[in-house]
């Protein structure tokens, strides 16, 4: 029998996440593809609807097995759903899996010595890709919930995409709005995500611009950097 101590639960959970985040992200894309085929294909179109339904349920079963493994490896027991609320939410609503892209990125970067992109580029790339996937998922969900509802203004998938773009960018033209309860629930969630993602992108872009201008200013000779202040000071003395 080996005297080597067994790894603690957080270490085991970290290793599991490093190995599974990327495959699960790909499984999430498969789930999204199956859901899209299920929503956009007419019900009489066989066998595509059956294949799409199989993809949706098989990938969700994979997410359930992963959640059970994380719960066991964490050692938290009944506290796991509360402390890992994002994992629980994504299991119940798999269309929100793009929100886990930060963990996917971290799992990829742990396999490398250094990131390929700087901080600002990473934030903007993550936020942009997350917004695109969430917008597509929300478009599918709202179209599925709305296009047959009485008095609906979102009757085609193109209307749903237009609505998602306007909602994510917080523009809100009002020409296409959900009329069902669950459609408005999806809209509220997309609004919250849109505010957060838009704030991350604009904040990172502004910080990057400030950093660029600061570097350019530091490259100028000291006498040129201070010439403006010197002329201003001389003008004050003459007055």
C-alpha positions in Angstrom: 0.0 0.0 0.0 1.3 3.4 -0.9 1.9 6.0 1.8 1.4 8.9 -0.7 -1.5 11.1 0.5 -4.5 11.3 -1.8 -5.0 14.6 -3.5 -7.5 17.0 -1.7 -10.9 17.5 -3.3 -10.2 21.0 -4.9 -7.1 19.6 -6.6 -9.0 16.6 -8.0 -11.8 18.9 -9.2 -9.3 21.3 -10.9 -7.7 18.4 -12.8 -11.2 17.2 -13.9 -12.1 20.6 -15.1 -8.8 20.9 -17.0 -9.6 17.7 -18.8 -13.3 18.2 -19.5 -13.9 21.9 -20.1 -12.9 21.9 -23.8 -14.8 18.7 -24.7 -17.8 19.9 -22.8 -17.7 23.2 -24.7 -17.7 21.3 -27.9 -20.6 19.2 -26.6 -22.4 22.5 -25.9 -22.0 23.5 -29.5 -23.4 20.2 -30.5 -26.4 20.8 -28.1 -26.9 24.2 -29.7 -26.8 22.8 -33.2 -29.3 20.1 -32.3 -31.6 22.6 -30.7 -31.3 24.9 -33.7 -32.3 22.1 -36.1 -35.1 21.1 -33.8 -36.5 24.7 -33.7 -35.9 25.8 -37.3 -36.8 22.5 -39.1 -40.5 21.8 -39.7 -41.9 19.0 -37.5 -42.7 16.8 -40.5 -39.1 16.9 -41.6 -37.8 13.4 -40.8 -35.4 12.0 -39.8 -33.7 15.4 -39.0 -35.9 16.1 -36.0 -35.3 12.7 -34.5 -31.5 13.2 -35.0 -31.6 16.6 -33.4 -33.7 15.4 -30.5 -31.1 12.6 -29.9 -28.3 15.1 -30.0 -30.0 17.4 -27.5 -30.8 14.7 -24.9 -27.5 12.8 -25.3 -25.4 16.0 -24.7 -27.6 17.0 -21.8 -27.0 13.6 -20.3 -23.3 14.2 -20.7 -23.7 17.5 -18.9 -25.6 15.7 -16.1 -22.8 13.2 -15.7 -20.2 15.9 -15.6 -22.2 17.8 -12.9 -22.4 14.6 -10.8 -18.6 14.1 -11.2 -17.9 17.7 -10.1 -20.2 17.3 -7.1 -18.4 14.1 -6.0 -14.9 15.4 -6.6 -15.5 18.7 -4.8 -16.2 17.1 -1.5 -18.9 19.7 -0.7 -21.9 17.5 -0.8 -25.2 19.4 -0.6 -23.3 22.7 -0.5 -22.1 22.3 -4.1 -25.2 23.7 -5.9 -25.0 26.9 -3.8 -21.2 27.4 -4.1 -21.1 26.4 -7.8 -24.4 28.1 -8.8 -23.2 28.8 -12.4 -22.7 25.0 -12.9 -26.2 24.4 -11.6 -27.8 27.1 -13.7 -26.0 25.9 -16.9 -27.2 22.3 -16.2 -30.8 23.4 -15.9 -30.5 25.8 -18.9 -27.9 24.4 -21.3 -28.4 27.4 -23.7 -26.4 29.4 -21.1 -23.3 27.3 -21.5 -21.4 30.2 -23.3 -21.2 31.8 -19.9 -18.7 29.1 -18.9 -16.3 30.3 -21.6 -14.1 31.9 -18.9 -13.5 28.5 -17.4 -12.9 27.1 -20.8 -10.3 29.7 -21.5 -8.6 29.2 -18.2 -8.5 25.4 -18.7 -6.8 26.0 -22.1 -4.3 28.5 -20.7 -3.2 26.1 -17.9 -1.8 23.9 -20.5 0.5 26.7 -21.8 3.2 28.7 -20.3 1.8 32.1 -21.1 -1.4 33.6 -22.7 -1.2 34.4 -26.5 -3.2 37.6 -26.0 -2.8 40.4 -23.6 -5.5 41.1 -20.9 -7.5 43.6 -22.9 -7.6 41.4 -26.0 -8.6 38.4 -23.9 -11.5 40.3 -22.3 -12.8 41.6 -25.6 -12.4 38.2 -27.3 -14.2 36.4 -24.5 -17.0 39.0 -24.3 -17.5 39.1 -28.1 -17.6 35.3 -28.5 -19.9 34.9 -25.5 -22.2 37.7 -26.8 -22.4 36.0 -30.2 -23.2 32.5 -28.8 -25.7 33.9 -26.2 -27.4 36.0 -28.9 -27.8 33.0 -31.2 -29.1 30.9 -28.3 -31.6 33.6 -27.2 -32.7 34.1 -30.8 -33.6 30.4 -31.1 -35.3 30.4 -27.7 -37.4 33.5 -28.4 -38.3 32.3 -31.9 -39.4 29.0 -30.5 -41.5 30.6 -27.8 -42.9 33.5 -29.8 -43.5 32.8 -33.4 -46.9 31.1 -32.9 -48.1 33.3 -30.1 -51.2 35.5 -30.7 -50.2 39.1 -31.5 -46.5 38.2 -31.8 -44.1 40.6 -33.5 -41.3 38.0 -33.7 -42.6 35.6 -36.3 -39.5 34.7 -38.2 -36.0 33.7 -37.1 -34.7 36.8 -38.8 -36.9 38.9 -36.5 -35.5 37.0 -33.5 -31.9 37.7 -34.6 -32.7 41.4 -35.1 -34.3 41.4 -31.6 -31.3 39.7 -30.0 -28.9 42.2 -31.6 -30.9 45.2 -30.4 -31.3 43.7 -26.9 -27.6 42.8 -26.5 -26.5 46.2 -27.5 -29.1 47.8 -25.2 -30.6 49.8 -28.1 -34.1 48.4 -27.9 -35.9 49.7 -31.0 -39.2 48.2 -29.8 -40.2 47.0 -33.3 -39.8 43.4 -32.2 -40.7 42.5 -28.6 -41.7 39.3 -26.8 -45.3 38.9 -25.8 -45.2 35.6 -23.9 -44.2 35.3 -20.3 -41.2 33.0 -21.0 -40.2 35.1 -23.9 -39.9 38.1 -21.6 -37.9 36.0 -19.1 -35.4 35.2 -21.9 -35.4 38.9 -22.8 -34.7 40.0 -19.2 -31.8 37.5 -19.0 -30.3 38.7 -22.3 -30.6 42.3 -21.2 -28.6 41.6 -18.0 -25.9 39.7 -19.9 -25.8 42.4 -22.6 -25.2 45.1 -20.1 -22.3 43.1 -18.5 -20.7 42.1 -21.8 -21.0 45.5 -23.3 -19.5 47.1 -20.2 -16.6 44.6 -20.3 -15.9 45.4 -24.0 -16.1 49.2 -23.7 -14.2 49.3 -20.5 -11.4 47.1 -21.9 -11.2 49.1 -25.1 -11.1 52.4 -23.3 -8.3 51.1 -21.0 -6.4 49.8 -24.1 -6.6 53.2 -25.8 -5.3 54.9 -22.6 -2.5 52.4 -22.4 -1.5 53.0 -26.1 -1.6 56.8 -25.8 0.4 56.6 -22.5 3.1 54.5 -24.3 3.2 57.0 -27.2 3.6 59.9 -24.8 6.4 58.1 -22.9 8.3 57.6 -26.2 8.4 61.4 -26.9 11.6 63.2 -25.8 11.3 64.9 -22.3 11.7 68.4 -23.7 8.8 67.9 -26.1 6.6 66.4 -23.4 7.2 69.4 -21.2 7.2 72.1 -23.9 3.4 72.6 -23.7 3.5 73.1 -19.9 6.6 75.4 -20.3 4.8 77.6 -22.7 1.8 77.7 -20.5 3.9 78.7 -17.5 5.6 81.4 -19.4 2.3 82.9 -20.4 1.2 83.0 -16.7 4.4 84.8 -15.7 3.9 87.4 -18.4 0.4 88.1 -17.2 
